């Protein structure tokens, strides 16, 4: 079971080295037979390109792992590949980092366009470099095609939202990728009330090192929850609450933005009003920075979550509220797992 799980979990060659580094973090000890078997099986998943791309000079090198797990090549071709790994003679991988750092007369624009045409950009590299490609005047039709064909299996939904911050002209393609990414997620059953804080304090940056505002993070999380919830009613709140049409993707962000002025925060009054006007609520999720002029009441529904995108030391959502700090898609998984475990009790 250990060997099968390890072989299945390891998806990139550098994870072979990372696993051993973690295994030996406290004290170096022999690898168990099952661990060796799992590492050996995982080695057979990788070709020369991926081995070369992730063959790094860390505390544990790929060749070290190969020696330790005693992997046996399945054929002559794999045997020769592993010998090149051991001897440090793997072919240089044609990655975007290698291509752009190469000292030649080819412009960065031409290099980006070649990588796009040859499908040499992975999903994360593509999303992270949209601004760079725009600055080099790369043909946007190539970029759009790449986004339309992007493989979303291992991409977190918030990556698309972050990318849209730097390349708003590509929002339609990024939105399609995000929705495709979310389509595989399990739904939150029942009726959810989603409340998004758009008070003045939400206009502040998440941190000194981030260009994203608290409001941007809140809208991003609202966009994700809109897709995950079976039945959802959405409200913005500031001085008062305003019902927002449950649009999809970036259209929901725009609807929240335009719903009312950024003013003071009367969260308690807004929650009371919503709970009195909406019936059959199974859960309520409030996305806020937890600054309010009034007291927050206990929820009338069984599941209630106060999601703080600012992470102040002292918040307002405690007691009957489940308090969550952060703003990533991990919050959705946390809520799903928490409710599943609660229902099983």
C-alpha positions as CSV (number, residue, x, y, z in Angstrom):
1,X,0.0,0.0,0.0
2,X,2.8,2.4,0.9
3,X,4.7,1.8,-2.4
4,X,1.6,2.1,-4.5
5,X,0.5,5.3,-2.8
6,X,4.0,6.9,-3.0
7,X,4.3,6.0,-6.7
8,X,0.8,7.5,-7.4
9,X,1.4,10.7,-5.3
10,X,4.7,11.6,-6.9
11,X,4.0,13.6,-10.0
12,X,7.3,15.4,-10.7
13,X,10.9,14.2,-10.6
14,X,11.9,16.8,-7.9
15,X,9.3,15.3,-5.6
16,X,11.5,12.2,-5.4
17,X,14.3,14.3,-4.0
18,X,12.0,16.3,-1.8
19,X,10.5,13.2,-0.3
20,X,13.9,11.9,0.8
21,X,14.9,15.3,2.2
22,X,11.7,15.3,4.3
23,X,12.2,11.6,5.3
24,X,15.6,12.5,6.6
25,X,14.8,15.9,8.1
26,X,15.1,14.7,11.8
27,X,17.7,12.0,11.3
28,X,19.1,10.1,8.4
29,X,17.8,6.5,8.5
30,X,17.5,3.7,5.9
31,X,14.6,3.8,3.5
32,X,12.1,1.1,4.1
33,X,11.6,-1.6,1.5
34,X,8.1,-0.2,0.7
35,X,9.5,3.3,0.2
36,X,12.3,2.1,-2.1
37,X,9.7,0.2,-4.1
38,X,7.5,3.2,-4.4
39,X,10.3,5.5,-5.4
40,X,11.6,3.0,-8.0
41,X,8.1,2.7,-9.5
42,X,7.8,6.5,-9.6
43,X,11.1,6.9,-11.5
44,X,9.7,5.0,-14.4
45,X,7.1,7.7,-15.0
46,X,9.6,10.3,-16.1
47,X,11.2,11.0,-19.5
48,X,14.5,12.7,-20.3
49,X,12.9,16.2,-20.6
50,X,11.3,16.0,-17.1
51,X,14.3,14.5,-15.5
52,X,16.6,17.1,-16.9
53,X,14.2,19.9,-16.0
54,X,14.1,18.9,-12.4
55,X,17.7,17.6,-11.9
56,X,18.8,20.2,-9.4
57,X,21.8,20.6,-7.1
58,X,19.9,20.1,-3.8
59,X,20.8,18.3,-0.6
60,X,19.4,15.1,-2.3
61,X,19.9,14.7,-6.0
62,X,17.9,12.6,-8.4
63,X,20.9,10.3,-9.0
64,X,21.1,9.8,-5.2
65,X,17.5,8.6,-5.1
66,X,18.1,6.3,-8.1
67,X,21.0,4.7,-6.3
68,X,19.1,4.4,-3.0
69,X,15.9,2.8,-4.4
70,X,17.7,0.4,-6.8
71,X,15.3,1.0,-9.6
72,X,15.5,-1.5,-12.5
73,X,15.0,-0.1,-16.0
74,X,12.3,-1.7,-18.0
75,X,14.3,-1.7,-21.3
76,X,17.6,-0.6,-22.9
77,X,16.3,2.9,-23.6
78,X,15.5,3.6,-20.0
79,X,18.8,2.0,-18.9
80,X,20.7,4.5,-21.1
81,X,18.5,7.4,-19.9
82,X,19.3,6.6,-16.3
83,X,23.0,6.3,-17.1
84,X,22.9,9.8,-18.6
85,X,21.3,11.0,-15.4
86,X,24.0,9.4,-13.3
87,X,26.8,10.9,-15.5
88,X,25.2,14.3,-15.6
89,X,24.8,14.1,-19.4
90,X,21.0,14.6,-19.8
91,X,20.0,16.7,-22.8
92,X,19.3,20.4,-21.8
93,X,15.5,20.7,-21.6
94,X,13.7,23.2,-23.9
95,X,12.0,25.1,-21.1
96,X,10.9,28.7,-21.2
97,X,13.5,29.6,-18.6
98,X,16.3,28.1,-20.8
99,X,15.0,29.6,-24.0
100,X,14.7,33.1,-22.6
101,X,18.0,33.1,-20.9
102,X,19.9,31.8,-24.0
103,X,22.4,34.4,-25.3
104,X,21.5,34.7,-28.9
105,X,20.1,37.3,-31.3
106,X,16.6,36.0,-31.2
107,X,14.2,38.5,-29.6
108,X,12.2,37.6,-26.5
109,X,9.0,38.1,-28.6
110,X,10.1,35.5,-31.1
111,X,11.1,33.1,-28.3
112,X,7.7,33.4,-26.5
113,X,5.9,32.9,-29.8
114,X,7.9,29.8,-30.6
115,X,7.2,28.3,-27.2
116,X,3.5,29.0,-27.6
117,X,3.4,27.5,-31.1
118,X,5.2,24.4,-30.0
119,X,3.1,24.1,-26.8
120,X,6.2,24.3,-24.6
121,X,4.6,26.4,-21.9
122,X,3.0,24.6,-18.9
123,X,-0.2,25.9,-17.4
124,X,1.5,27.7,-14.5
125,X,4.2,29.2,-16.7
126,X,1.6,30.5,-19.1
127,X,-0.5,32.1,-16.4
128,X,2.5,33.7,-14.6
129,X,4.0,35.2,-17.8
130,X,1.0,36.9,-19.4
131,X,2.2,40.3,-18.4
132,X,5.7,39.5,-19.7
133,X,4.4,38.4,-23.0
134,X,2.2,41.5,-23.3
135,X,5.2,43.7,-22.7
136,X,7.1,42.0,-25.5
137,X,4.2,42.5,-27.9
138,X,3.6,38.8,-28.3
139,X,0.9,37.9,-30.8
140,X,-2.2,37.8,-28.5
141,X,-4.0,35.3,-30.8
142,X,-1.3,32.7,-29.8
143,X,-1.8,33.5,-26.1
144,X,-5.6,33.2,-26.4
145,X,-5.3,29.8,-28.2
146,X,-2.9,28.6,-25.5
147,X,-5.3,29.7,-22.7
148,X,-8.2,28.0,-24.5
149,X,-6.2,24.7,-24.6
150,X,-4.8,25.0,-21.1
151,X,-4.8,21.8,-19.0
152,X,-6.4,22.8,-15.7
153,X,-6.1,19.5,-13.8
154,X,-3.3,20.7,-11.5
155,X,-4.1,24.4,-11.6
156,X,-5.7,26.1,-8.5
157,X,-8.7,28.3,-9.5
158,X,-7.2,31.4,-7.8
159,X,-4.3,31.3,-10.3
160,X,-6.7,32.5,-13.0
161,X,-8.0,35.3,-10.9
162,X,-4.4,36.4,-10.0
163,X,-3.5,36.3,-13.7
164,X,-6.5,38.5,-14.6
165,X,-5.1,41.2,-12.3
166,X,-2.1,41.5,-14.7
167,X,-3.8,40.8,-18.0
168,X,-7.4,42.1,-17.7
169,X,-7.8,42.0,-21.5
170,X,-7.6,38.2,-21.3
171,X,-10.4,37.9,-18.8
172,X,-12.8,35.9,-21.1
173,X,-10.2,33.2,-21.7
174,X,-9.1,33.2,-18.0
175,X,-12.7,33.0,-16.9
176,X,-13.3,30.0,-19.1
177,X,-10.2,28.2,-17.7
178,X,-11.3,29.0,-14.1
179,X,-14.8,27.6,-14.7
180,X,-13.4,24.5,-16.3
181,X,-11.1,24.1,-13.3
182,X,-14.0,24.4,-10.9
183,X,-16.4,22.1,-12.8
184,X,-14.7,19.0,-11.2
185,X,-15.3,20.2,-7.6
186,X,-17.9,18.6,-5.4
187,X,-20.9,20.9,-4.8
188,X,-21.9,22.4,-1.4
189,X,-25.5,21.1,-1.1
190,X,-28.5,23.2,0.1
191,X,-29.0,26.9,0.2
192,X,-26.0,29.2,0.9
193,X,-26.1,32.9,1.7
194,X,-22.9,34.5,0.7
195,X,-22.1,38.0,2.0
196,X,-19.2,40.1,0.7
197,X,-17.8,43.1,2.6
198,X,-17.3,46.2,0.4
199,X,-16.7,48.7,3.1
200,X,-13.9,51.3,2.8
201,X,-11.3,49.2,4.7
202,X,-11.6,46.4,2.1
203,X,-9.8,48.8,-0.4
204,X,-6.5,48.2,1.5
205,X,-3.8,45.9,0.2
206,X,-3.6,42.4,1.5
207,X,0.0,43.0,2.4
208,X,3.0,45.3,1.7
209,X,4.2,42.8,-0.9
210,X,0.9,42.2,-2.6
211,X,-0.9,44.3,-5.2
212,X,-4.1,42.5,-4.5
213,X,-6.6,44.3,-2.3
214,X,-8.8,42.7,0.3
215,X,-11.7,43.4,-1.9
216,X,-10.1,41.6,-4.8
217,X,-9.5,38.5,-2.7
218,X,-13.1,38.6,-1.4
219,X,-14.5,38.9,-4.9
220,X,-12.3,36.1,-6.1
221,X,-13.4,33.8,-3.3
222,X,-17.1,34.8,-4.0
223,X,-16.6,33.8,-7.7
224,X,-15.3,30.4,-6.6
225,X,-18.1,29.8,-4.1
226,X,-20.7,30.8,-6.7
227,X,-19.7,27.8,-8.7
228,X,-19.4,25.4,-5.8
229,X,-22.7,26.2,-4.1
230,X,-25.8,24.3,-5.3
231,X,-28.2,27.2,-4.5
232,X,-26.7,30.6,-3.6
233,X,-28.0,34.0,-2.7
234,X,-25.4,36.8,-2.7
235,X,-25.3,40.1,-0.9
236,X,-22.8,42.9,-0.6
237,X,-22.7,44.9,2.6
238,X,-21.2,48.1,3.8
239,X,-23.5,50.6,5.5
240,X,-26.4,48.3,4.6
241,X,-26.8,45.1,2.6
242,X,-27.6,44.9,-1.1
243,X,-28.7,41.8,-3.0
244,X,-26.4,41.0,-5.9
245,X,-27.4,38.9,-9.0
246,X,-25.6,35.5,-8.9
247,X,-23.7,36.0,-12.1
248,X,-20.7,33.8,-13.0
249,X,-17.1,34.6,-13.2
250,X,-15.8,38.1,-13.5
251,X,-19.3,39.4,-14.1
252,X,-20.1,38.6,-10.5
253,X,-17.1,40.7,-9.4
254,X,-18.4,43.6,-11.4
255,X,-21.9,43.2,-10.0
256,X,-20.5,43.3,-6.4
257,X,-18.3,46.3,-7.3
258,X,-21.3,48.3,-8.7
259,X,-23.8,47.2,-6.0
260,X,-23.1,50.1,-3.6
261,X,-20.6,52.7,-2.4
262,X,-17.7,51.6,-0.2
263,X,-18.8,53.1,3.1
264,X,-18.8,52.2,6.8
265,X,-19.3,48.6,8.0
266,X,-22.5,47.6,9.8
267,X,-22.1,43.8,9.5
268,X,-24.3,42.9,12.4
269,X,-27.3,44.9,11.1
270,X,-26.7,43.4,7.6
271,X,-26.6,39.8,8.9
272,X,-29.8,40.3,10.9
273,X,-31.6,41.8,7.9
274,X,-30.5,39.0,5.6
275,X,-31.4,36.2,8.1
276,X,-34.8,37.7,8.5
277,X,-35.5,38.1,4.8
278,X,-34.1,34.8,3.4
279,X,-35.7,31.5,4.4
280,X,-34.4,28.0,4.4
281,X,-30.7,28.9,4.9
282,X,-28.4,25.9,5.3
283,X,-25.2,28.0,5.7
284,X,-24.0,31.5,5.7
285,X,-20.5,32.5,4.5
286,X,-19.3,36.1,5.3
287,X,-16.2,37.3,3.5
288,X,-14.8,40.3,5.4
289,X,-11.8,42.0,7.1
290,X,-13.8,41.8,10.4
291,X,-14.0,45.5,11.0
292,X,-17.6,46.5,12.1
293,X,-19.3,49.3,14.0
294,X,-21.8,46.9,15.5
295,X,-22.1,43.6,17.2
296,X,-22.4,40.5,15.1
297,X,-25.4,38.3,16.1
298,X,-25.4,34.5,16.3
299,X,-26.5,32.8,13.1
300,X,-29.9,31.2,12.7
301,X,-28.6,28.4,10.5
302,X,-26.5,25.4,11.6
303,X,-23.4,26.3,9.6
304,X,-22.0,29.8,9.7
305,X,-18.5,30.9,8.6
306,X,-16.7,34.2,9.1
307,X,-13.9,34.3,6.5
308,X,-11.3,37.0,7.3
309,X,-9.2,38.0,4.3
310,X,-7.2,40.5,6.4
311,X,-6.2,38.3,9.4
312,X,-6.4,40.9,12.1
313,X,-5.4,39.6,15.5
314,X,-8.8,40.5,17.0
315,X,-11.8,39.6,14.9
316,X,-15.6,39.7,15.4
317,X,-16.8,36.3,14.2
318,X,-16.5,33.9,17.1
319,X,-19.0,31.9,19.3
320,X,-21.4,30.1,17.0
321,X,-19.4,31.3,14.0
322,X,-16.6,29.1,12.5
323,X,-13.8,31.6,12.1
324,X,-11.5,31.1,9.1
325,X,-8.4,33.2,8.2
326,X,-7.3,33.4,4.5
327,X,-8.8,33.6,1.0
328,X,-7.7,30.7,-1.1
329,X,-9.7,27.8,-2.5
330,X,-8.5,25.7,0.4
331,X,-11.3,27.4,2.4
332,X,-13.9,25.6,0.2
333,X,-12.3,22.3,0.9
334,X,-12.2,23.0,4.6
335,X,-15.9,23.8,4.7
336,X,-16.8,20.7,2.7
337,X,-14.7,18.4,5.0
338,X,-15.9,20.1,8.2
339,X,-19.6,19.7,7.2
340,X,-19.0,16.1,6.1
341,X,-17.4,15.2,9.4
342,X,-20.1,17.0,11.3
343,X,-22.9,15.2,9.4
344,X,-21.2,11.8,10.1
345,X,-21.2,12.3,13.9
